[in-house]
Amino acid sequence: MLEHLKILTVTHKRTNLNEIGDYVLKVDSKELLRQHLQHLHTQFRLEELLYLATCNRVMYCFVTEHPVDSVFTAHFFQKINPELSLQQLEEIDEQVLILEGEEALAHMFDVAASIDSLVVGERQILRQLREAFEECRDWGLTGDLIRLMIQQAVQSAKEVYGNTRIGEKPVSVVSLAIQQLMRTHLPKQARILLIGAGQTNNLVAKFLAKHGFNNVTIFNRSLPKAQEVADLVMGKARLLTELEDYREGFDAMIVCTGSTEAIITPELYAKLLKGESGEKIVIDLAIPNNVARSVVEQFPVHYIEIEGLRNLAKLNLAFREQEIVRAHHLIKKHLIEFPAVLKQRRLELALRQVPEEIKAVKSKAINEVFRKEVEVLDDTTRELLERMLTYMEKKCIGIPMKAAREAVL
Ligand SMILES: NC(=O)c1ccc[n+]([C@@H]2O[C@H](COP(=O)([O-])OP(=O)(O)OC[C@H]3O[C@@H](n4cnc5c(N)ncnc54)[C@H](OP(=O)(O)O)[C@@H]3O)[C@@H](O)[C@H]2O)c1
């Protein structure tokens, strides 16, 4: 049965993140997704189907007895995206990883434990996998094999997260920057300037809000985006051109724009200080840097810049990757156990009728086969007989169950 498990997946390991989009079901509502998946389920005569799409992978996991080779895969993805080029279809197995049986199972366990993630150890994948499963289950697409596999994969992933250090040490530059900021013990009411309102500072603002900073002013080239970021942190939005005239001083500034020139020059910095001479925190997340080197050289600043954070992120990732060996060790135990889990389930299904059948035998004995003999018994004897038969019934039900359990172990 395990050999019927198949996975077709496109991940960050084989292709760039933008191209993963070519293999995703492009629908703009859950209802359309359900319809597409049900259509695939029927059209390819799949017994079960699970669909998972995240920012670094798309996965079609299914159960079928039919062989899944590159011809099947090309045909399958042609249905997913009719715009795939002939060349993409001819070279499908360069992009799409085709897995079956134990290999597919092992891949699923690695995915759940975040070993296969772009950022090893990120836990979001486990939630995404569970949600994808629940959705497909509710749409009637999955059955016993995928259910048991997800159940075991989740259990083994939890063991990995709990017993290795795979999720330790942040690896995103923004979370590392915030971690460094928190180490300075900056008070919550500190005056913080955010320069730039792109994706990076958007994330910065969310972290600042999470940590309770309540005096943030955002400067950006365009006001609506500044306002969007300001709303995240209950801050004030200003145009970048107004920065020069800003008179309220600051304790920390986090600078991150797409400008290729330094935005914070020594002249501007001196103006922003408003005569204060204490050390300020300056975080520059832009590439190239947006804070002129001379600012760092001329003023007393606690300077945190992206290159240092990026190196730290790489070191942290390397640290997490070391944990993969320990994680695989834990996963292996679950992989070895999985065939027994499947067997147990098959036995449970086969033995589901046993209690009913034994009950029926008892009832037939009393009401048909020995009816006449039972009728002439006095109440006490009849009651004793029934108690004995009920006892036998319970014991008889237990015998095959126990034998089945022992056979699996
Ligand atoms: N730290 C990280 O993890 C990380 C990750 C990715 C990128 N980066 C770096 O962070 C910087 C911004 O990235 P992002 O992803 O936040 O970019 P983004 O989402 O594209 O936003 C760019 C921001 O920069 C502003 N901007 C662009 N050109 C400008 C200019 N010439 N003068 C002033 N403002 C300008 C934009 O203003 P408008 O809203 O007016 O367009 C917007 O606020 C880049 O240097 C990038 O290399 C850092």
The ligand as a Gaussian input file, in Angstrom:
#p B3LYP/6-31G(d) Opt

LIG

0 1
 N       17.082000      43.548000       5.493000
 C       16.629000      42.627000       4.741000
 O       16.332000      41.487000       5.088000
 C       16.426000      42.980000       3.401000
 C       15.727000      42.095000       2.617000
 C       15.478000      42.504000       1.360000
 C       15.960000      43.755000       0.975000
 N       16.687000      44.556000       1.763000
 C       17.178000      45.850000       1.350000
 O       16.294000      46.782000       1.915000
 C       16.082000      47.832000       0.995000
 C       14.594000      48.015000       0.788000
 O       14.042000      46.751000       0.578000
 P       12.490000      46.503000       0.634000
 O       12.282000      45.062000       0.357000
 O       11.936000      47.085000       1.870000
 O       12.058000      47.354000      -0.646000
 P       10.641000      47.713000      -1.218000
 O        9.561000      46.965000      -0.590000
 O       10.792000      47.685000      -2.691000
 O       10.501000      49.238000      -0.770000
 C       11.423000      50.199000      -1.148000
 C       11.303000      51.385000      -0.228000
 O       12.347000      52.268000      -0.526000
 C       11.783000      53.513000      -0.956000
 N       12.645000      54.012000      -2.013000
 C       12.981000      53.404000      -3.153000
 N       13.853000      54.137000      -3.850000
 C       14.073000      55.250000      -3.134000
 C       14.870000      56.406000      -3.314000
 N       15.629000      56.548000      -4.414000
 N       14.853000      57.356000      -2.376000
 C       14.111000      57.211000      -1.291000
 N       13.309000      56.162000      -1.024000
 C       13.305000      55.174000      -1.957000
 C       10.391000      53.187000      -1.417000
 O        9.588000      54.333000      -1.334000
 P        8.153000      54.414000      -2.071000
 O        7.214000      53.721000      -1.158000
 O        7.884000      55.852000      -2.195000
 O        8.355000      53.709000      -3.382000
 C       10.002000      52.120000      -0.390000
 O        9.679000      52.683000       0.846000
 C       16.901000      47.483000      -0.222000
 O       18.171000      48.106000      -0.100000
 C       17.093000      45.998000      -0.105000
 O       18.292000      45.582000      -0.704000
 C       16.892000      44.205000       2.986000

